[in-house]
Amino acid sequence: MDHTDSVNADPARDTDTEDRVTRFRNQSGFWLLGLCNNFAYVVMLSAAHDILKRQESQNATVPTPAPGLLQSDSGNSSNSSRYDCNPVSTAAVLLADIIPTFLIKLTAPFYIHKVPYGFRVLVCVATAAVSFLVVSFSATVWMSILGVIFASVSSGLGELSFLSLTVYFSNNVLSGWGSGTGGAGVAGALLYSALTQAGLSPRVTLLIMLLVPAVMMISYFVLLVFPPSFPQWRPREACHRGSQERQPLIWDNNDEDCVQDERAKDNCAGHAFFLLTEDRQTGPLTFFNKLHILTGLLRFIVPLAVVYFAEYFINQGLLELLYFRNSSLSHAEQYRWYQTLYQIGVMISRTSLFCIKIRRIWLLSFLQCVNAVLLLFAVYYQFLPNVWLAFVIILYEGLLGGAAYVNIFYLISKETGDREREFAMAAASVGDSFGIALSGIAAFPLHNYFCSL
């Protein structure tokens, strides 16, 4: 080989290698962000109950090391229901964990663009760390609930912010985000279980988990490779003041000077990633523009809400009542396996975007509702022969829920215009929280009815 040819080929290879490294860093960064963002939310569904239980009993007994909030291995001898009921439905802590997230997702898309991404991430990191500290050192019930609320704020703000952030990168980061959020459930349950089963108290376990907010900060500020003109510490409006609001999907190194003012429009005309029109597409999105976009998003938000209503109606309303007395597994062990298998199903299906994409979202919603009705009748009539069949149904439930989530946001990223995409990704995230909140409310009368039988 001629030496000159070899030298001339090196820059191309270097560029390809750099592109691969950048893609890997961004995809890995979003995977870790998804994992860390949902981690505190998942852990609080376990740890908060352990802390509350210790406060009520005034002694640190063996904790319940999994998402079964209010279960005990020996059942509840204080009630005579055939369902081995707890005094309070598992939906109670769920509501404390989801209502702040729902309120943030409902309102933030209309004003969050005024807060730079860097500051948003710092708030997410701080509130996640505070949640672990408050719950671990809580001395009262209300102090523990306050810690759960901090975890909810971190998760809600993080989800809408990171979903919006994906539009600044290539499409594969959305797959990484979905996979990471799916993995958070499994990782949170297994890590919390492992540490508590190893003999550590819930308090020490939560203090160890302060590493999670630190990993989130490193993933965002160190691992991600941002586009050159990404508005890290200033509002996006400031970057585009006096010019059309444009959604940067892919940046070229020469694009940085193309978004400064109106005079740069002619210089940017050759860049295919900005779609310019004369009237409707100019200027920032107004409040009424956003309401109009929300109306168009209902075809995504409604099926997302239906899927999550059905699956959390199952998880926090039915599964604590689905108890097989003839099984070698105790009630608490059955419940822990229900939640773990659900999270495994979610992780698998949220990772599936790498190889399969589903457009029939309403079909997923319908199938999840069928699951809810089936398990409702299974609880009432107790016709399932054994716990293993229930395990299969619950794994399938997780697969449906995870697939609906990741495919809905993929379709939004593909089918919305450049100008609307960032707002649309944030606004649509309210769907899952709305469905979860409704399921938590619906679970209370369901719990009271079955426990009165």
HULIN-V313037 format. One record per residue. N is the residue number from 1. RES is the residue in three letters. OMEGA is omega as a letter, one per 30 degrees, with the letter a starting at -180 (none if undefined). NEAR is the number of other C-alpha atoms within 8 Angstrom. Layout:
n = (N;N)
res = (RES;RES)
omega = (OMEGA;OMEGA)
near = (NEAR;NEAR)
//
This chain:
n = (1;2;3;4;5;6;7;8;9;10;11;12;13;14;15;16;17;18;19;20;21;22;23;24;25;26;27;28;29;30;31;32;33;34;35;36;37;38;39;40;41;42;43;44;45;46;47;48;49;50;51;52;53;54;55;56;57;58;59;60;61;62;63;64;65;66;67;68;69;70;71;72;73;74;75;76;77;78;79;80;81;82;83;84;85;86;87;88;89;90;91;92;93;94;95;96;97;98;99;100;101;102;103;104;105;106;107;108;109;110;111;112;113;114;115;116;117;118;119;120;121;122;123;124;125;126;127;128;129;130;131;132;133;134;135;136;137;138;139;140;141;142;143;144;145;146;147;148;149;150;151;152;153;154;155;156;157;158;159;160;161;162;163;164;165;166;167;168;169;170;171;172;173;174;175;176;177;178;179;180;181;182;183;184;185;186;187;188;189;190;191;192;193;194;195;196;197;198;199;200;201;202;203;204;205;206;207;208;209;210;211;212;213;214;215;216;217;218;219;220;221;222;223;224;225;226;227;228;229;230;231;232;233;234;235;236;237;238;239;240;241;242;243;244;245;246;247;248;249;250;251;252;253;254;255;256;257;258;259;260;261;262;263;264;265;266;267;268;269;270;271;272;273;274;275;276;277;278;279;280;281;282;283;284;285;286;287;288;289;290;291;292;293;294;295;296;297;298;299;300;301;302;303;304;305;306;307;308;309;310;311;312;313;314;315;316;317;318;319;320;321;322;323;324;325;326;327;328;329;330;331;332;333;334;335;336;337;338;339;340;341;342;343;344;345;346;347;348;349;350;351;352;353;354;355;356;357;358;359;360;361;362;363;364;365;366;367;368;369;370;371;372;373;374;375;376;377;378;379;380;381;382;383;384;385;386;387;388;389;390;391;392;393;394;395;396;397;398;399;400;401;402;403;404;405;406;407;408;409;410;411;412;413;414;415;416;417;418;419;420;421;422;423;424;425;426;427;428;429;430;431;432;433;434;435;436;437;438;439;440;441;442;443;444;445;446;447;448;449;450;451;452;453)
res = (MET;ASP;HIS;THR;ASP;SER;VAL;ASN;ALA;ASP;PRO;ALA;ARG;ASP;THR;ASP;THR;GLU;ASP;ARG;VAL;THR;ARG;PHE;ARG;ASN;GLN;SER;GLY;PHE;TRP;LEU;LEU;GLY;LEU;CYS;ASN;ASN;PHE;ALA;TYR;VAL;VAL;MET;LEU;SER;ALA;ALA;HIS;ASP;ILE;LEU;LYS;ARG;GLN;GLU;SER;GLN;ASN;ALA;THR;VAL;PRO;THR;PRO;ALA;PRO;GLY;LEU;LEU;GLN;SER;ASP;SER;GLY;ASN;SER;SER;ASN;SER;SER;ARG;TYR;ASP;CYS;ASN;PRO;VAL;SER;THR;ALA;ALA;VAL;LEU;LEU;ALA;ASP;ILE;ILE;PRO;THR;PHE;LEU;ILE;LYS;LEU;THR;ALA;PRO;PHE;TYR;ILE;HIS;LYS;VAL;PRO;TYR;GLY;PHE;ARG;VAL;LEU;VAL;CYS;VAL;ALA;THR;ALA;ALA;VAL;SER;PHE;LEU;VAL;VAL;SER;PHE;SER;ALA;THR;VAL;TRP;MET;SER;ILE;LEU;GLY;VAL;ILE;PHE;ALA;SER;VAL;SER;SER;GLY;LEU;GLY;GLU;LEU;SER;PHE;LEU;SER;LEU;THR;VAL;TYR;PHE;SER;ASN;ASN;VAL;LEU;SER;GLY;TRP;GLY;SER;GLY;THR;GLY;GLY;ALA;GLY;VAL;ALA;GLY;ALA;LEU;LEU;TYR;SER;ALA;LEU;THR;GLN;ALA;GLY;LEU;SER;PRO;ARG;VAL;THR;LEU;LEU;ILE;MET;LEU;LEU;VAL;PRO;ALA;VAL;MET;MET;ILE;SER;TYR;PHE;VAL;LEU;LEU;VAL;PHE;PRO;PRO;SER;PHE;PRO;GLN;TRP;ARG;PRO;ARG;GLU;ALA;CYS;HIS;ARG;GLY;SER;GLN;GLU;ARG;GLN;PRO;LEU;ILE;TRP;ASP;ASN;ASN;ASP;GLU;ASP;CYS;VAL;GLN;ASP;GLU;ARG;ALA;LYS;ASP;ASN;CYS;ALA;GLY;HIS;ALA;PHE;PHE;LEU;LEU;THR;GLU;ASP;ARG;GLN;THR;GLY;PRO;LEU;THR;PHE;PHE;ASN;LYS;LEU;HIS;ILE;LEU;THR;GLY;LEU;LEU;ARG;PHE;ILE;VAL;PRO;LEU;ALA;VAL;VAL;TYR;PHE;ALA;GLU;TYR;PHE;ILE;ASN;GLN;GLY;LEU;LEU;GLU;LEU;LEU;TYR;PHE;ARG;ASN;SER;SER;LEU;SER;HIS;ALA;GLU;GLN;TYR;ARG;TRP;TYR;GLN;THR;LEU;TYR;GLN;ILE;GLY;VAL;MET;ILE;SER;ARG;THR;SER;LEU;PHE;CYS;ILE;LYS;ILE;ARG;ARG;ILE;TRP;LEU;LEU;SER;PHE;LEU;GLN;CYS;VAL;ASN;ALA;VAL;LEU;LEU;LEU;PHE;ALA;VAL;TYR;TYR;GLN;PHE;LEU;PRO;ASN;VAL;TRP;LEU;ALA;PHE;VAL;ILE;ILE;LEU;TYR;GLU;GLY;LEU;LEU;GLY;GLY;ALA;ALA;TYR;VAL;ASN;ILE;PHE;TYR;LEU;ILE;SER;LYS;GLU;THR;GLY;ASP;ARG;GLU;ARG;GLU;PHE;ALA;MET;ALA;ALA;ALA;SER;VAL;GLY;ASP;SER;PHE;GLY;ILE;ALA;LEU;SER;GLY;ILE;ALA;ALA;PHE;PRO;LEU;HIS;ASN;TYR;PHE;CYS;SER;LEU)
omega = (l;a;l;l;a;l;a;a;a;a;l;l;l;l;l;l;l;l;l;l;l;l;l;a;a;l;l;l;l;l;l;l;l;l;a;a;a;a;a;l;a;a;a;l;l;a;a;a;l;l;l;a;l;l;a;a;a;l;a;l;a;a;l;a;l;a;l;a;a;a;l;a;a;a;a;a;a;l;a;a;l;a;a;a;l;l;a;l;l;l;a;l;l;a;l;a;a;a;l;l;a;a;l;a;a;a;a;a;a;a;a;l;l;l;a;a;a;l;l;a;l;l;l;a;a;a;l;l;l;a;l;a;a;a;a;a;a;l;l;l;a;l;l;l;l;l;l;l;l;l;l;l;l;a;a;l;a;a;a;l;a;l;l;a;a;a;l;a;l;a;a;l;l;l;l;l;a;l;a;l;l;a;a;a;a;a;a;a;a;a;l;l;a;a;a;l;l;l;l;l;l;a;a;l;l;l;l;a;l;l;a;l;l;l;l;a;l;a;a;a;a;a;a;l;a;l;a;a;a;a;a;a;l;a;l;l;a;a;a;a;l;l;l;l;a;a;a;l;l;a;l;a;a;a;a;a;a;a;a;a;a;a;a;a;a;a;a;a;a;a;a;a;l;a;a;l;a;a;a;a;a;l;l;l;l;l;a;l;a;l;l;l;l;l;l;a;a;l;l;a;a;l;l;l;a;l;a;l;a;a;l;l;l;a;a;l;a;a;l;l;a;a;l;a;a;a;l;l;l;l;a;l;l;a;l;l;l;a;a;l;l;a;l;l;l;a;a;a;l;l;a;a;l;a;a;l;a;l;a;a;a;l;l;l;a;a;l;l;l;l;a;l;l;a;l;l;l;l;a;a;l;a;l;a;a;a;a;l;l;l;a;a;a;l;l;l;l;l;l;a;l;l;l;a;a;l;l;a;l;l;l;a;a;a;l;a;a;a;a;a;a;l;a;a;l;a;a;a;l;a;a;a;l;l;a;l;l;a;l;l;a;a;a;l;l;l;a;a;a;a;l;a;none)
near = (4;5;6;6;8;9;8;7;8;8;8;7;8;8;8;8;8;8;8;8;8;9;8;8;11;13;13;10;13;15;15;13;14;17;14;14;14;12;13;14;13;13;12;12;14;15;12;12;11;12;14;11;8;11;11;6;7;6;6;8;5;4;9;10;13;11;12;14;12;9;12;9;8;7;9;9;6;4;8;6;10;7;9;13;11;9;4;6;12;12;12;9;9;11;11;12;15;12;11;12;14;13;8;11;16;9;8;8;12;8;8;7;10;8;10;13;11;8;9;12;11;9;9;13;13;9;12;14;10;10;15;15;11;12;18;12;7;10;7;8;9;6;11;15;11;11;14;15;12;12;16;15;13;14;15;13;13;12;12;14;11;9;11;13;9;11;14;11;12;9;8;8;13;12;14;15;15;14;14;15;16;18;13;14;15;12;9;12;15;9;8;12;10;9;10;13;8;6;6;9;9;12;10;9;12;13;10;7;8;10;7;9;12;9;10;13;12;9;13;11;7;8;11;11;8;6;9;7;6;7;10;8;8;9;13;10;10;7;10;13;9;6;11;11;11;8;12;10;10;9;8;6;6;6;10;10;7;11;12;11;11;9;5;11;10;6;7;9;7;5;6;6;7;9;6;6;7;6;5;5;9;11;7;7;8;6;7;6;8;11;8;8;10;11;7;7;10;8;7;10;13;9;11;15;14;11;17;13;15;14;14;12;15;12;10;15;19;13;11;12;10;9;10;8;6;4;8;4;6;10;14;12;9;11;12;11;9;11;11;12;12;14;14;14;14;16;17;12;14;16;12;10;11;7;5;6;7;7;6;6;11;7;7;13;13;9;9;14;12;8;11;12;8;8;10;10;9;11;11;7;6;7;6;8;5;8;10;6;9;9;11;8;9;11;13;10;13;16;14;13;15;15;14;13;11;13;13;11;10;9;9;12;10;6;6;9;6;12;9;11;14;12;10;14;14;15;12;12;12;12;11;13;15;11;15;14;13;9;14;16;9;10;14;11;7;9;10;8;8;10;11;6;6)
//
